Every structure is written in C-alpha cells, then in structure tokens.
C-alpha cells in the first residue's frame, strides 16, 4: 500500500512538473480543507445554532429565573456583579487590620517571592547550560550546588501558597457564615424565608454549598490573578533587559506578543459560553436534589405508611437526571471551548514565543569575536534563559486568559450568595415576594374585598400597627387574617382579651384558628388595623407536635433556655422535677438515666409524652398567656384536665384551640369562626353549652334511625296488604331524609 502511494505521488509530481515534496504538501492541504469543510464546519455550525437556540430559551425563561429569585438573564460579569462582590468582600475582609487582611498580606508576599524565585531559577538554568557548553566542570558544579540550595525555599514557597490559599478560603467562609447565620436567626428570618417569601427555595443549600463555593473561588481567583500579573510584569521587564544586553531589537518581540495575546483574548471571549448562568443553574439543581432527600428523611414514616416509595423515587430520579443533564451541558460546552483554548495558547503562542526569542539573536549587534567559543555559550545561555522566562510568562498570561471563565463562574456564586443576603434583609424589614402570587397582578382576592388591603405588584402592603401592651391586654382592631399565599381567611377581626379571660377558639379546618396564633406570635404580618399585645416573653405557644431539641433531658424541659439561663433564674433540678410532676412525667428522670442523658427525644418519647413535655415548658417559663393549639390531643382526658387546672392555678391565661368538649369548663369566653370569613365572640357558659350538645346528639341519634324504620314499615304494609297513616305522611319521611342528608 505504501509503495503504491509513493509511486502515485512520484508519477503525479513528474506529470505536473513539480517536486514530490510540494505535491505532497498540496495534497495534504486539499485533504485537510475537505475534512474541515465536510466534518468540522458542519459541527461548528450545529454548535452555533444550538448556542443561539439556548440563548433564546434563556430569554424566554426569565420568568423561571425570577421564580428562583434571579433577575432577568443568568448572572454575568456586569455592574451588578461588581456591586455584589464589593459588598461581600467588605463582609469577608472587614478592615485592614483584620485576620482576613493579615492572611491576604502574607499570601501576597508569598506570591511576590514566588515570582522572583521563578526569574532567578530561569537565569540560573541559563548559566548551567552555558557552562555545560563551555565544558567548565567547576563552574557547572557550583551552579548545580546553587540549584539544589534554591530548591528548598522554592518548595517551601510553593507549599505556603497552597497552605495560605486554603486558610484564606476557610477564613473567608467563617466570616461569611457567621454574618449569614446572624441574619438568618434574626427577627425569625429562618421562618419568614421559607413560609412568607418565595425567592429562596433551598436556603440550607445557599448557607452551605454556595457560601463554600464562593469563598473558595474568591481565594483561588486572587492567587490565579495576582501571581500571573506579577509574573507578566516582572518577566516582561527581565526579557527586555535581556534583549538589550544582547544588543538586539527589543521592541518587535513585545509588540508581537501583545498582538497575539489580544487576538487570542478577543476570539476566546467571542466564543465563550455563559458559564456563569450554567454554573448557577447547576447549583440550583443540586440544591433541589438535596431538598428532596431532606423531605424524604423528614416524612419517611408517612411515605412508608402510604407506600409512596415509587412516587418519591420517580421524583428523586427526575431531579437527579435534571442535574445530570445540566452537568452534561456544561461538560459539552467546555469540551470544544478548551480545545480551542489549548490550540491558541499552546501551539500558536509557542510559535510566537520562538519568534520573540529569536529576534534579539538574529538582530544582535554585539561583537562576540573575543569569546573563546565564538559566543556560542552566551547565546545558548540567553536562549535558555529567555525561553524559560517566556514559558513562565506564557503560563501566567494563559492563567489570566482562563481566569475569565472562573470569573464568570464566580459571578454565578456571587449572585446566589448576594441574592440570599438580600432576601434575608428584605424579610426582616417585612418586604416579601412570592412570585406565584405576584404573577396575579394587583387583582383583589374575592374573599379579601372587605379586608382593606392595598396591593403592590400583587403583594399586600403591610400597613398594620403593632404595639406592646403595658398591662398585658391583647387588643385586636380590624385586623385581617391573611395567609402567605394572600388568601384572606377573615377580612376583619376585632376583640379584646385581658389577663384571666380564658378564650376557647373553635371552627372548621382552615378557618383561621392557628393563623390567629401566628399573628399574635409575630410570625405573620399585620396588613391593616391595630394589634396591641404583650411582649414576646409573656406569650408561649405550644403546637400539636412539640419540637424536641438536640440535648439532654433537662434541655427538653427548659427549651429554649440554656443551662446557664436556668441557673441565673435560680431554678434547680428539684424544681424541674416538680414541674415534671405537674404533667405526670416524673418517672422519665429515672427511666432515662438522669437529667444529663442525651437521646434522640423525638423517637424516644411517645406522642403523649412529647405533648406533656411541651406543657412542662409552659410551667417552666410561666408566661402570662398560653397559646395552646391542640397541644393535648394525645393525652388522656383526666391528665389533660389536671394540667389545664394547674395552668389556671399558676395564673396563666389560656387561649386554646381544641375539639374536646371536656376542656370547655376551663374557659370563660368563646371565639367561633364559621369558615366563611365570619366570626362570633361571646362569653362561654360551659354547662349550658354541654347540655345543648348532649341534647343535639340525642336528637341526632333519634332522627338517624327514622329512614330505616320507615322502609321496614313500607315492607310490612306491602306484605300485609294494609295501609298505614305514617307511610302516607310524607312530612315524617322528609324529616328523616333531611336528617340523613345533614349527617
């Protein structure tokens, strides 16, 4: 095959009267041109069309970005990026004398030392080659001794750069995490972000993964930009000085290098994909996948009871495949981009570097006739030194060029962290945004016509007045009950509760009972009207499922106080034991092994024990008001009654949501919601109400059996062939039927 090809090339070259080399090069050029036209060009065209289509999809998908709290298109290197980055840098580097700044100074000095070491090593290598060419064994040995000696500080500096970069990233992360945690746990922000605002879907991912990625990227990018800048500046000066020492032209080389670098930068920037938006989308999908895992862990028992593992598996696999698809998009875009980047920076720059190194030698005017070897060793020294310096300089410029891609990725992390902090600050100031609600515009909800709400961008404006009561009175004047989705449950509520006025709250599901407690606790805003309530410490809320914290048995009783708070209040373990006695949990101390026993209490305690532990916290804190939301539904009636009576004996005013008639006798007033926005507030006569309820149940039991008896009477009349006055009386039948329907 090879001989046939050679003969064909020779015959064709003779026929065309050209040399075989020229014919071979021409043939290869034609083959490469055809390959580019038939293979490479179509693929580049498809990639360009896909990029254009992707840009159109991103433009159409701005609404989805806004739903996640992003603005417009994906994050890019623009003015907003620099504003957010400047703000975050002020957080991680609070001042010139902070720990972060000190590490940064030390890191900068290490980078400068590394640059000077690189130049010195390049010069030393040139001298080594010079003495090799001269065959000067003594000076060669001396240079090698210096080479080995400089290796120790060089390796130390290299290790220090990595060490300081890691510590700098950790310090940045610690400061930003501390700042973010302070915001997250201030003014119940952790509740408002997930329940009242819809811009952050996965706050936990933003507080962990995104902060880590941002701080690591900032620390790495500082090294990746500062050192190349120093290398480029100092190596350029060293190369110019070296060229002048040879007496050659020193201007053409830098001009050529600058033109090649500028042209490379423009090409790469023109074809660079939007890595910032791609990385931000990847982070969002990672957070969504993590949230699904957390949801499955949290609701594992319910999912197991329903047998819903297939549904959850499909959701989980869908989220994972979405993440894989996004990562595949990033990998594919990086493939052709890195291929072009390597071609320009490795091969084009290498060729330009050879030309730059050769120009001072080819244009040299230095007289080397006096040298023993005709100047060969000096020229070799120059070439070796210049080549090493140029290689270091090219590497520095390459890192600067590729750092743009990392800057764009940093823009994605900066946008997510910056938006997170912005949302935290907004919700603390009562500025909420729920994209699903805002898309409805400024249309007033049907049930909210009488609520006097002012809408702005689809969200109600918070115009209510909240004040603290000096005498402990709860005063509610024209306050609407509005859910986070802007559903108006009660257009206007007005009532007054004074200490000692024990209030029972009833009504169907979704009528606003628990919502009223959220407003009184300050979790939900007051959109209009006036709310006057005691200070937060005078009100204690107990839900149906009490929260069991991480810690000892003692920590469960005193939550949310710490052990030091308990000691400061002068409360001993004996006092805590008396409190457990009030809720019939005194045996827990001996059963669990003492006050300092640490367990997973949400699994160790039964449902009734957890509810009684919640009531024990009530007796520990001794508030003025107790907001009880079905908090004893799993407790026996006799123990429940004893706890309620003990709470009243301790001077605690009860505001209770319950469906148990046995608790009516512990209350003096009744607030009854009808589920349609209406309500009624009046004194509660528990004995009279219990008698009426007994009479109602008795009548229902009598009327319930009427339809079946009438049917039996009809059958008997049909069998006997006789008539009955009751069967002819349709009124009784209608009564029975109506009763059955009402049931």
Buried (B, 14 or more C-beta within 10 A) or exposed (E): EEEEEEEEBEEBBEEEEEEEEEBBEEEEEEEEEEEEEEEEEEEEEEBEEEBEEBEEEBEEBBEEBBBBBBEEBBBBBEEBBEEBBEBBBEBBBBEEEBBBBEBBEBBBEBBBBBBEBBBEBBBBBBBBBBBBBBEBEEBBEBBEEBBEEBEEEBEEBEEBBEEBBEBBBBBBBBBBBEBBEEBBEEBBBBBBBBBBBBBBBBBBBBBBBBBBBBBBBBBBBBBBBBBBBBBBEBBBEBBBEBBEBBBBBBEBBBEBBEEBBEEBBEEBEEBBBBBBBBBBBBBBBBBBBBBBEEBBEEBEEEBEEEEBEEEBEEBBEEBBEBBEEBBEBBEEBBEBBEEBBEEBBEEEBEEBBEBBBBBBBEBBEBEBEEEEBEBBBBBBBBBBBBBBBBBBBBBBBBBBBBBBBBBBBBBBBBBBBBBBBBBBEBBBEBBBBBBEBBEEEEEBBEBBEEBBBEBEEBBBBBEBEBEEBEEBBBBBBBBBBBBBEBBBBBBBBEBEBEBEBBBBBBBEEEBBBBBBBBBBBBBBBBBBBBBBBBEEEBBBBBBBBBEBEEBBBBBBBBBEBEBEEBEEEEBEBEBBBEBBBBBBBBEBBEEBEEBEBEBEBBEBBEEBBBBBBBBBBBBBBBBBBBBBBBBBBBBEEEBBBBBBEBBBEEEBBBBBBBEBEBBBBBBBBBBBBEBEBEBEBEEBEBEEBBEEEEEEEEEEEEBBEBBEEBEEEBEEBEEEEEEEEEBEEEEBBEBBBEBBEEE
